[in-house]
Amino acid sequence: MNKKTVYAERLKKVLDAMSAQGLNGLIVSDPQSIWYLTGIFNEPYERLFVLYLDAGGHHKFFLNKLFNIHGSGFEEIWMSDTDDAAGILASQMANSGKLGIDKVWPARFLIPLIQHNPRVSYVIGSSCVDDARACKDGEEQDYMREASRINDAVMEKAAAFLSAGMTEKQLAEYIDARYRAEGAEGPSFTTIVSFGKNAADPHHSPDDTVVRSGDCVLIDMGCIKNRYCSDMTRTYFFGTAPDEFTAIHDIVRSANEKAESIIKPGVRFCDIDAAARSIITDAGYGENFTHRLGHFIGQSDHEQGDVSSANTAVAKAGMIFSIEPGIYIPGRVGVRIEDLVLVTECGCERLNKVEKHWKIIG
């Protein structure tokens, strides 16, 4: 399938969603969503950069003369830094009806637009694009498989690289450098390396803590390849493995595997979360599992959508999200095991291949 056809199909999905929500128009301002629909990526910084989708088909691309963009296939409306950007946008769209606004659009543009067109009904319309992006097509799936393959390779190298006297920062820096050596563009988020009690903080920032025998070693890492992200967490033990901590690791792994075993189209995300959470709760660690089970992923490490007790939506083929249960005991230990899964027509495919059972390294 050629690129033009791919973008046309994606646009149709969004327009169908707009129709279902009764939107007369939709402002798409997230650069990643614009790239998804056009193949054009631009970081606008403080300037206005908007793809305006019209229910009647009169779509328009609002661009600053600074941007090096040509041949978008849409009607292009150009402006300079000294123009009234919101005023130009307002003059090119209907002044009544229901307008969907991108959830990330800055207030510095939205509020002036409301002032220019006060009769328009403004609503958050991001789900029209977010829901389309949530179900990856074949090319996107292959990109994410490749990003996960690189992540697997670097995780195994990182586990082998850790040695006595090494700090969290040193291991994190090694991981980031290996990504580029393996062909990735770089990390998809700030690499998390946590030794011992630091792992009880799920978002600990690597510091100068030195690894010690008996420490858990939690590594949460991901890379970008072809614009798409990977994400994975494994927890090891350095030098020796205390029995209490390996038992916790077994509980977390069982929760991870149980959740993955029930994933297929039509299963509610809240039920996937419950499958993992019940195992941890029954083992007596319910209060130590402090976050949702997972998040959606694609061009960003965290995209719209999650696997949580509050999400009653159902899984659909093509969706990719994380399954990452954890147990965190302040001052002592933290264990998290995270995979990315791709929902298939009859189940799910785990994108990460690195062994999940506990392992002693170093």
Secondary structure, 3 states (H helix, E strand, C coil): CCHHHHHHHHHHHHHHHHHHCCCCEEEECCHHHHHHHHCCCCCCCCCCCEEEEECCCCCEEEEECCCCCCCCCCEEEEECCCCCHHHHHHHCCCCCCEEEECCCCCHHHHHHHHHHCCCCEEEECCHHHHHHHHECCHHHHHHHHHHHHHHHHHHHHHHHHCCCCCEHHHHHHHHHHHHHHCCCCEECCCCEEEEHHHHHCCCCCCCCCECCCCCEEEEEECEEECCEECCEEEEEEECCCCHHHHHHHHHHHHHHHHHHHCCCCCCEHHHHHHHHHHHHHHCCCHHHCCCCCEEECCCCCCEEEEECCCCCCECCCCEEEEECCEEEECCCEEEECEEEEEECCCCEEECCCCCCCCCEEC
